[in-house]
Each structure stands twice: as C-alpha cells, then as structure tokens.
Amino acid sequence: MNAIFTDASFQNIMNVANRYGISVNAITDLTQRLMSSNGSMAQFNIPELGGGGQWMQGGMTMVGDMFNYQLKATVDGLCVELSNLIHQGAIQYKPLPKVQNQDGSMSPAGHWWGNLGFPNSTGSQNNTSYAIFSNINRLAIQQNGKVTIFDTLDNQIGGVGQQQSGTYSVTFTSQYGTVNLNSLPIISGGDNKPKEQPVQQNNVVQNQQAPIIEQIQEPLPMQVVSNMNTNTFEEDIFSKIEKLAGLKDKGFLSVEEFNAKKTDLLNRL
C-alpha cells in the first residue's frame, strides 16, 4: 500500500508510526482515510486502533471501545498529526505513471480523468463516475462519456451522496454544506456544464437577461430620449431649490437671497 505515496511521504508516515508504537500498515491505512477528505475527517476499521472508529477535525473522536480513553487520545493524536502533515503537503501521493500517445504527448495510463494525478477519492453512482483531488482543488466527473473538470475553490469535499434531480446523479458536500456545481469554475469539458436556472419569483419564471439585451439592441425613439433629458433637467432644478430651502431654514441664506436664486432657477425651465 505504501507504493502510492512519495518516498518522503512514506518516511513521514513511518516516523509517526514509530513514535506511537503502531504498525506502518495501520498508519498507512489511517492516512489513506484522511487523504480522502483532505485531512478533515476519517472513518476507519483498523484492529490496532480498536476496530471501527471515526475522527473529525475540530474535536470529535469515536472508537469501538468507547470507555478506553487512552485509545481515544491515541487516535485523536494520530489523526491531528497526520492531518497537519497533509495540510502542509508533507504527505502526498506519487504521480501516476505516464504513457506516450500517438501524437507524442504524454498522459497517465488508463485513467479517465487525464493528467490530474492520483485522486484522494473515487467512486461511481448511477453511471456517473467522480474523482476528487483535494491537494490541487479539482473535481472530475464523467457522465455519458463526457468528462468535466471543476475547480473546487476552497471547498474541502468530504462527502458524496445520491442526488434526486439535476444534471448529475451525485451530490457533494464540503465544510460549507452541499456544493453547488453551478458555482464552480470549469477547467475543461465546458459543454457538460450544468445550465443556470432562470430566476423564479411568485411561481412566475423570469429570464432577467433577455429584456436587457433587447433594450440595448433596440434604439430608443428620439422623442423618448428628449423627454428623458427634459425630465432629468427638471428634477435637477427642483433638487437644487430644495437644497436652497434647507440652507434658508438653517440661516445660511436670507429670505431675499433664497427667493432671488429660486427665481433664477425657475427661469431656466
């Protein structure tokens, strides 16, 4: 199992195993579970760690022997240390081996997601395959023979479920909740991007962009433009008169000065 990690990463894993007195295989298994969530959580079934258990970043640790507090502290210490190493980039998978294509270019052998490297987690549901690459913030989805690569931004994807409706049959969750694929930038495979839904208010579907485009493309009649300019000019005059009235009320202008300026402004209409 250690072949999937870089040599430096495997050395770090062995150092942790030696410090805690636990086998390298057990720590490697735990590290793989943590890698699938980019170090944020792990569900495992490791005999040396009491069998089934769960750890989540932020303080939640569960072990099979719930009253074995020493084992619980050991699991928590292991997960915290390994999680920190993952976040620091000190634990990484080896790059996938590459083969030469007919055009002379190189690409990873036998993987539908192309040259993204080794994923933290893969799976398939309802004819949709996915691969999560937490270290490089990428999500690959293959559906109906088409592959779409998303930039996951700062989402730490840690859960996958079945979606009842929508473009894809799978849904993803991160530290922010359900991940909206419509909001993620697409790196490649743009034809497979989910379509944005029109805005719906009071059970009436409104397409807000089309009217704006039509207004820009259709020039306004000259009479309408003239009326708009006139109305704007009149509103400006009345606004100035209101400001002058405020200055008069505050004592900055006398009644005579106010009346003179108001008359001057009204004569411009």
Secondary structure, DSSP 8 states (H G I E B T S, - for coil): -GGGB-HHHHHHHHHHHHHHT--HHHHHHHHHHHHTTTTSEEEEEEGGGTEEEEEETTTEEEESSTT-HHHHHHHHHHHHHHHHHHHTT-S-B----EEE-TTS-EEETT-TT-SS-S-SEEEEETTEEEEEEGGGTEEEEEETTEEEEEE-TT----EEEE-SSSSSSEEEEETTEE--GGGS-EEE-GGG------EEETTEEE-SHHHHHHHHHS---HHHHHHHHHHHHHHHHHHHHHHHHHHHHTTSS-HHHHHHHHHHHHTT-
